[in-house]
Amino acid sequence: MVMFTVTRKETVPFDGQKPGTSGLRKKATGFRLDDGGLHIDLPVSVFKQPNYLHNFVQSTFNALPADKVKGATVVVSGDGRYFSKDAVQIIIKMAAANGVRRVWVGQDSLLSTPAVSAVIRERIGADGSKATGAFILTASHNPGGPHEDFGIKYNMENGGPAPEIITDKIYANTRILKEYFIAEDLPDVDISVIGLSSFSGPEGPFGVDVFDSTTDYVKLMKSIFDFGSIQKLLSCPKFTFCYDALHGVAGIYAKRIFVEELGANQSSLLNCTPKEDFGGGHPDPNLTYAKELVARMGLGKSSSQNEPPEFGAAADGDADRNMILGKRFFVTPSDSVAIIAANAVEAIPYFASGLKGVARSMPTSAALDVVAKKLNLKFFEVPTGWKFFGNLMDAGLCSICGEESFGTGSDHIREKDGIWAVLAWLSILAFKNKDNLKEQKLVTVEDIVLGHWATYGRHYYTRYDYENVDAGAAKELMAHLVNLQSSLPNLNKLIKEIRSDVSEVAQADEFEYKDPVDGSVSKHQGIRYLFVDGSRLVFRLSGTGSEGATIRVYIEQYEKDSSKTGRDSQEALAPLARSFCLYAILQFSKILLQGHDTMLSAAGGSRDKTIKDERIHWTICSYCHNMKQN
């Protein structure tokens, strides 16, 4: 057995190692080395700076209770992006030095974020051990490669992201850290081969268990869904299917589940080989970046010569996000979670006994609210961040939840789950078609959505992103939007002068959430304008970008008249967008952009419009007039 020693290494703190809602993320950048007075810019990731990753990992170990480190089992894996394999070896050696007993690693360091949560909650080691947490190496839907993004986050024993009490401790530790511990003489583990590597150190035995990345997750999915009914659907000649992993980690699960378990054709899979740079693409499952899938589904700018598949879906880099498409039809994430909730009890065995409750993030459209009211379900509106859903689930209050940024999930794990969402939709399609697989026409994705709108009404919805904004200017803008709420009569008068057909603002506030489980309060979670007819406008500062600040503007128009639910989104949203946005945004755009270049984009739209201050009025007017559906 190989013996190792523990080395104490001196270090100094790094600025900016504060974990956000999705862990610590940094965009690849350059730093300067002094070589005899000559400064050389090197295009390397922030994480590759000496001691940068080491400091964050040690700060995390120091923030955890001792029994979650000493003698514990920790999972280390991720989406396979550039630098992941090096990072895994570093974390293994630091885990050994900090007294961890076992490290579990997915083969080739690949585990989707949902699979990590499942492994923590479900997997039992050969010696009876269970994981107490995990380091997940991912920057989610952001690009990967030597000049792109890398990230790391820690998930707790419940399988969910670390709560603020832990992330605050981690950040506090990063600011004062003077030393870290590492087993430098521990040899690198071959993470391409399944098996156990055993070592011995000052505190006793230490092992690294490399295991199959898909087995535990597939087992969990088979306990939730009726794979037999889905298999019948996929075997129907009239039903065609396409799944795009965007060269992220979802590819290994797609091959195992859709092809090997459910019998789909290999040709149904697109970009399902994980790559460190995601094939040079942007692994964000939306209408802009999933170009190949969008074209195949008949939603591209040029019509395809081939008949589109009946169903299509895409995943992001770490497989926790999803996009659902029908033939020439896009399902908004807000509609998707509402439709899953409305059909779950009938279509998904896991929910046969009923739903405990449902929840959505505050910026997500209120489509789920209407379902909850009609079905008499507990409903929760939470801040952005999956940890808030996790608290509700741990308390048995929530079964299904979702967010507008292509995240959907349930209480089977404590992360959003892209593959789960696809299987949920396939289950609904299988249920709707169980008696007519031999008929001329199947019930389609579009049929299901249109039927849902007829029953619950439609929430027309779009989102605009102002990206890479100076943080100080962004905060100043948000403060002005809060001040605008001080006199609703004056605001309504101004809006009516612009568009008389827009409903009045009934309530305006800065969203604040008191967790019903632990009583914690989250303030400043977004600025809301709620209209009498159920429509909404929301402004929010995003915390998931890897550089700069991002202001997101959400516009939602509710329509319960079934004769008007088939309108074009641009037409339905134009009155609300042009009245309020032209007033609120244009009044304060100079505050936001004065002296700065920034970017403006519709979610799922172009990211290449750089807008200077002197052109902002014209550009926003153009976007309000030529709105793109989210």
Secondary structure, 3 states (H helix, E strand, C coil): CEECCCEEEECCCCCCCCCECCEEEEECEEEEEEECCEEEEEEECHHHCCCHHHHHHHHHHHHCCHHHCCCCEEEEEECCCCCHHHHHHHHHHHHHHCCCCEEEEEHHHECCHHHHHHHHHHCCCCCCCCCCEEEEECCCCCCCCCCCEEEEEEECCCCCECCHHHHHHHHHHHCCCCEEEECCCCCCCCCCCCEEEEEEECCEEEEEEEECCCHHHHHHHHHHCCHHHHHHHHHCCCCCEEEECCCCCHHHHHHHHHHHHCCCCHHHEECCCCCCCHHHCCCCCCCCCCHHHHHHCCCCCCCCCCCCCCEEEEECCCCCEEEEEECCEEECHHHHHHHHHHHHHHHCHHHCCCCCCEEEECCCCCHHHHHHHHHCCCEEEECCCHHHHHHHHHCCCCCEEEECCCEEEECCCCCCCHHHHHHHHHHHHHHHCCCCCCCCCCCCHHHHHHHHHHHHCEEEEEEEEEEEECHHHHHHHHHHHHHHHHCHHHHHHHHHHHCCCCCCEEEEEECCEECCCCCCEECCCCEEEEECCCCEEEEEEECCCCCCEEEEEEEEEEECCHHHCCCCHHHHHHHHHHHHHHHHHHHHHHHHHCCCCEEEEECCCCCCCEECHHHHHHHHHHHHHCCCCC
